[in-house]
Amino acid sequence: MISASQIKNELAFYLAGVLSLDNFEDWFVLQTWNVSNAGSRAAEVVTFEIEEKLSEYSSGYISEKRLREELSNIVQAETKSVKILNLPPVVLPRHSIMYFTGSAELPVSAVQARRQAVCA
């Protein structure tokens, strides 16, 4: 199973000039082709962010310089996964890469307020 940190580490090698773009893409495709089945929401999010930027570059929408800037932002962005109240994953945009999936305990009044809000 691939992790977000492994993907970011390999991406950092490309950004540092250790890997060519072609070599990074070869590695990336092999390692992330089934990322949605890997069980890591953070890895899935990072993968989709990188795929989007690579697609923009290969379609000619952005230059390689801009691609490197965008990928650098992905490497530096914080990726967190937390689950709240066993609800489906909820996206809260603090950074471009931030998803919450996990559980938390809340006072009964807060749970009741959430149920009322959902039913309203």
Beta strands, then each sheet from edge to edge (+ up, - down):
strand 1: 90-91
strand 2: 99-100
sheet 1: 1+ 2-
end
